[in-house]
Amino acid sequence: MRAARFDVAVVGAGVFGAWIAWHQTGAGRRVLLIDQHGPANTRASSGGESRVIRCAYGPGALYTRMAQQSLTQWREFFDRIGRPELFQATGVLWMAMRGQAAAEQSVAALAAAGVAHEVLDAKALRTRYPQIQVPDQGWAIFEPHSGALLARRAVQAVVADACARGAEYWRDQVLPLTAASRAAGLVTHSGARIEADQIVYACGPWLDQVLPEAMAGRLFVTRQEVHYFGVPADESRFGPAQLPTWMDFDGEWYGMPDLESRGFKLACDRHGPAVDPERQERTPTPEGIDSARAFLARRFPTLADAPLLGTEVCQYENSSNGDFVLDRHPGLERVWLAGGGSGHGFKHGPAVGEYLLKLMAAEIEPEPRFSLASKSTTQQRAVH
């Protein structure tokens, strides 16, 4: 039976767990990072090709600050390891309709935070982006310094660098922590027993399965489809030089230009049906494809009949309101929870890792919005 002792054990090698381990290792802790399927694996919410990184969050200054902090850390990290391509500087365009409060509040929040941005009316949008169908009441916020992160490779790079800095990585499955199993401590499926001064559970959509009593129905795991459509060979307007990463919260869609010739990415941000991340089939539904095509016809009509090149089926792990769960376990002093990415968490990985480092060292006061106690068993989404 394998046994080992660490200062910090981090369960889950998605974006939160990877950056938590990275920051803890940088602070001189002896760190174990453990994951049952591997860093940013296909079942994980941190898997897949790409993720949006943007600073506009309605009036949410907290997430705007975290996104700023994280964007700086992502770019500095990629430059240091010689992988600058893992950040695609496409800019981000948030398309909205007049009267949408969250978008209008974002303008003031971005200005207050000093985030570079432009406000474009319908005429300016049509001139700059003729490939987008813009309604008369349409307008947008453009963040020129934001863009896309190449997700799977980015997480794997963080894990590799954490290990190069001294962290240890194991591929193994941690058994659920319940009142009955607490005396045994951190035990894995292979029979390993891990002693650690502090344990962080950053298990993404498995958080409620590993901590069933602590989460107690406060995690909502939903199925999400992503589609990649083919761009015509003679059409350059859908590449990253002429089209930014974009969001259209009027219809809850978002997407990216044809990055690395992968295709035009299109996904819906609406929560899908509840799923088990371990067992769900990763195949698209005809209804999902039809819905995506209907949106293309309305917003990007040139691609209305574009061939579907590929799909990804992943999941969100939502908290009740969209705020993260970054808190101490309610019954165990040395155990911490890091989850509830809620479909917008990937970009914040660096800031989450730094926040947990300071919180666990009692260097800062906890943010009330991140408390487990603030989450209910009924969904009422407030963060996008």
N, C-alpha and C positions, 0 to 999 in steps of 0.2 A: 504494500500500500504506500503510495507516494504521500509525503507530508512535507510541508514547507511553511516558513514564516516570513511575513512581509509587513512593512509599515502600513501599506494601503493595498487592498485588493479591489479591482474594478471589474465588475461583472457586466460584460457587454462591450463589444468593440465596434459599435457604430460611431457616429460623429461625436456624440456626447462623451461616450466612454473613452474614445481615442484621445480627445483633447483633455479630458480629466486626467488620464494617465500621463499624458505629455507634460502637463503643468506640474503634476505631483512629482514626476521624475526630475524635472528641472529644479524643483525646490529641494532636492536631495533626499527624497523618500525612496525606500526600496519598494518597488511597485510591481504587482502582478496584474496583468490584463488577461481576462479569460473570456472566451466566446465559444458557443457550441457549434457554429457553422463557419466561422471565419470573418475577418474584418470586412464590413460592407458587402456581405454575401447577398445573393439574389433574394432571399427571404426577408432581409432586413429593410427597415425603412430608410436606411442610409445607402442602400444599393442603387443601381441604375446609373445612367449616363451623366445626368446634369441636374443642377439645382439653381434656383434664382437666388441672387444676393442683392437686396435693395434696402434702402433706409426708410422709405415712406411707410408709415404705419398709422395713418389717421392721426388722432391726437396723442397716440402712444409714445411719448417721449422716452420711456424706458426702453422699448425695443429699438427705437431709432438710435439711441446711444449705444446699445449693445451691437447693433448692426455696423455702426461706424467702427467700433472697437474691433469687431471681428473681421471686417474687411481689411483693416490695416494688418492684423495678425496673419490672416490668410496670405496676403500678398507678400509680406515680409518672409513668411515661412517658405512659400514657393520659390521666391528669389534665392533664399539661402541654400535650399537643397538643389537648386538648378532646374526647377520644374515650373517656370513661369507660365507655361501653357495651361496649367491646371486652373488658372483663372482666365476666363475669356472676357475681355473688356468690351462688351457689346453695348454698354449702357442699358438702362431699364426704362421702359415706357409704361406708365400706369394710365390706361385709357378709362375715361369715366364719362358720365352724363351730368349735365348741369343739375344741381340740387342734391348730388350725392355727398352727404356730409363728411364721410371718412376721407374722401379724396380732397375735398376743400380744406379740411382741417390739417391734412398732411402738408399743405403748402406752408402754413404758419409754423408747423413743427420742424420742417426741414430748414426753414430760414433761421429759426431760433437755435438750431443745432449747428448751423454753419455748413450744411450739406449743399454742395453745388447742385442746382436744379434749374430747369426752365419750365414755364407754363405755356402750353401751346393750345391755341383755340382751334376750332374745326378747320378754318382756312389754312392755318399754318401746318396742321397735321396733313391735310390733303396735298399741300405743296411738297412737304418733306418726305411723306410716305404715301405715294400714289397707289401702292399695292394694298393699302388698307382702306376698306370702305368706312367712311366716317359720317355718322349722322349729323344733322344740323346742330343738335344740342351737345355734340361730342366735344371733348377737350382732353388734355392729358398733362401729366407731370413727367418730365424726362430727367433722369439722373445720369449724367454723362460718365461718371466714374464707377458706376455699379455694373453688374453683368451676370455671368454664369460661372458656377463652380463645376468642374468635372468630378462628380460626386464620388463614385466608387474608388477611382484612382487617388483622389484627394485623401480620403479616409485611410486607405492603405498606406499612403505616404506618411501620414501622421503616426500611424502605428509603427511603421518601420523606423521612423526617426526616434520615437519614444524608446524603442528597443535599443537603438544605437546609443542612446543616452543612458541606458542602464535598466530599463524596464524589462520584465520577463513576460513572454506571451505564451499562454497555453490554449490549445483547442480542446475543450471539454465542456460538459453540461453541468451546471450547478443545480443541485436539487432544491425544491421549494423551501422557503424559510417560513415555518409556522410555529405556533406556541409549543407544539409537541416536538419539533425538531431543533429548537434553539440551543439546547444543551450540547448538541453534536457540532454546532458551529457551521462553518462553510464546508459543505461536503459535495463532491461531484459524482456524476454517474459512474465514472471509472473507479471510484472508491478513494480518491485523493481527499485528504483533510488539510484545509488551509487555515492557518492562524494569521490574523492580521489585526493590527491595532485599530484600523478603521476599514470599513467595507462600504463601497459605493455600488449600488445596483443601478446600472444604466442599460436596462434590458429592452428598451424600446417597446414594441408591441407584446413582448413577453413579460412585461413588468408585473402585470396582475397575476400571471401564472406562477411567477417565482415568489411573489409577495402577496398571496391571495388575501390574507387577513388585513394587512396594512392598506392595500388598495381598495378592497371591499366594494367593488362595483364602480370605482371612480375612473376607470380607463375604458375608452370606447375605441375599438380597433375597427377601422372601416376599409373596405376594398376600393382602390383607386386605379383607374386605367390611364395609360399614357399612350399616345399614338404618334407615329412618325410617318409623314407623307412625303412622297417624292416630288422634287422640284424639277420642272422642265429643264432640259440641257441648255436651252437658249434663254433662260430666265435668271438674271443675276440679282434681282431685287429682294430675294429671300435669303441671301447669304448674310453673314455678320457684318460685312462692310456697309450694307444698305438697310438692314433691319435690326433693331435692338431686341433684346429679351423684352417681353411685354406681358402685361396683365390686363384683363378686361373684367373688372369686378361687377359690371352691369350684368354679365351673364355667368360670372364666376369661372371664366376660362383664363388660362395663361399658356405661354409657350416661348419658344426660342427659335432663332433662325437656324439655318442649315449648318450646324456646327460639325466640323470634321467630316462633312459629307454624309452625316448620319440621317439627314432628312429634316423636314420642318416639324418641330416638336409641338404637340398640342395636347393639353390635359385639362380636365375639369376639376375645379377646387371643391365642388359640392361633395359632401360626405356620402359615400356609397353604403352598401349594406354591411352589417357586422360580419367579421370573418375571424378565423383562427389562422394566425400567420404561419403556423407550422404545417397546416394541412390544406390551405386554399390552393386551388388550381390557378395557374398563372396564364390563363388564356382569356382573350378579350371576348366580350359579348357582342352579338349583332346590334343590340340596342345602343351600346356604347359607341360603336363605329358609326351608326346612323346619326347619333347626336353630334359626334365630332364633325361629320360631313356637313350637317345642317349649319353648324357654326361657321365652318369654312366658307360656305356659300354666302353667308351674311356678312362676314368681316374680311375674308381674304378670297374673294370670288375667283381669282385666277387659279386657285388651288382646289376649286370645288370638285373637280373630277380627278384630282391627283391620286396616283396609286398609293395604297397603304403599304409601306415598306416594312414596318415592324411595330411591335407593341411591347409595353412593359406593364405588368399588373403588380402593384405593390400595395402598401397600406399606410394609412395615417394611424398614429396612436394618439387619440385626442383626449385631452382633459375635458372637463365639463364646459369650460368657457374659453379654452384655447391658450390659457396661460400655462407656463411650464410648471412642473413639480420638481423643485430643487430644495429638499428639506430633509431634516433628520427623521429617521424612522420613529413613529409615535411611541414605540415601546422599548427601543433599544438605543442606548446612548451612542454607541460606536458605529451605527449603521445609518447610511444615507441613501436617499432616493434621488434619481436624476432621470426625468422622463417627461412625458406629455408634450412631445415635440409638435403635435397637432398640425402637421403639414407645413409649418413655417419655421421649424426649429433648425434645419440643417445649417443655414447660414451662420447661426449663433454659436456654433461649436466652440470656437476659441474663447468667447466671452463666458460661456457656461463653465468651461474648464477653469478659467481664472476665478470666477465667482465662487465655485465650490472649493477651490484651494484656500481662498481667504475665509470663507464661511467655516470650513472645517478647522481652521487654525484660530477661530474666534477673533479674527482681525476686523470683521465687519458685522453689522447687524443684519439679520435676515430680511429679505424683501417680502412683505406680506403677500404680494400677488403670487409668489412662488410656493406658498405654504400648502401642504397637503390638506390642512383644515379648510382652506378656502375653496376646495373642489367638492362638488356635489355628485350625486348619482343620476342627475338629470342633465342632459346637454342643453346648453343655451350659449351658443358660440358668440364671443365678443371680440375675438382677435382673428385677423386674417393675414 
